[in-house]
Amino acid sequence: MLQCSYIDGDPNVTSYEVIYRSVIERTSLTPYRIKFHDPAHIITGIVCQPKDAKTSSPEVKVISGGVGYKEVEIELTPVQEGNWCCCVQMNGIAENRLEMNSIPNQLNM
């Protein structure tokens, strides 16, 4: 049994929320694609881990988007025949965050 895992994240982000979580279970050797889009959040982290120590998990490839975007397309490719499973999680931050000093100082004329 082969197990793969994938972790990608923005090292500058210390506070985030989980914006997507799913357990993907399949038996096919055909690659499986996940498309995720959240217009209210920017993706700050992507995690794909084995479900348990006994079940094979797929290799992960980001096809488009990803960390720093509002969308991502991921391809999960089985590494051996039979059942496979993985847990996928996306972390993100709200796009409309207020920043300090975002309004420029106006000069008195």
Secondary structure, DSSP 8 states (H G I E B T S, - for coil): -----EEEE-TT----EEEEEEEEEE--SS-EEEEEE-TTEEEEEEEEEESSSSSB--EEEEEEE-TTSSEEEEEEE-SSSS-EEEEEEEEEEES----TT-S------
